[in-house]
């Protein structure tokens, strides 16, 4: 994981890697009538974290930013 110039970690990159890692993990789970819908939901939630984070970065106000970050937290 690469650090930004100020020593922090790039959250956009981290959320993308998180989504990719979840997909890789879910590919290893055996598929049956119980796990198929669960796998689908896990992948949708994990990959939406990055999308919601990008939306938060484009927020029109601090209140809007906080709301969108809360959605990221809830999805994760």
N, C-alpha and C positions, 0 to 999 in steps of 0.2 A: 504494500500500500504506500502510495507516494504522499509526501508531506508538501503542503503549500509553503511559500516563502516565509510566512509568519509562524511556521512550526505546527499549524493545525492540519488536520486531514481533510481532503477534498470530499465533502459530503455527497456531492453529485456522483462522484466516482464510487464512493462506498455504497450508495443505494443501488447503483447499477450492478456492482459485484454481488451485493446481497441477493438481488433478484436472480442473477445467473446461478449463484450457488444453490439457491432453493430449487431451481429447475433441475439442476444436476442431481440434487438429493432426491427429488421426487421421481426421477427416472429410475432410481434404484429400488423403489418400493414396488412390491408385487401388486398387480392390478386385479381387483375383483369387484363385485357389486358394492362393497362397502367402501373400499379405498378410492375408487374412481372419483366420486363426487368430492371427497375430502381433498384429494390431490389437486383437483381443479380449483377448489376454493383457496387452498394454500398458495398456489401459484398466482392466482388473481390478486390476492392480498399482498403477497411479497413484491410483485412487480409494480403494484400501484403505489408503493411507498415512494419510489423514484419519481414517478409521474406527478404525484402530489407535491413532492418537494420542489420540483421544477415550477409547478404552479405557485407555490408559496413564494419562491424567489421573484416571481413576477407580480406579486400582490400590490394592490393600489394603496394600501395603508398598513400601519403596524397592526391594527385590529384584524384586518384581512389576513396578514401574514400569520399571526398567532392562530387564527382559526384553521388555516390550511396546514400549519405544522401540527396542530392537534389531530387533524385527520390522518396525517402521516403516522403519528404515534398510535392512533387507534388501529390503523391497518396493520402496523407491525406487531 
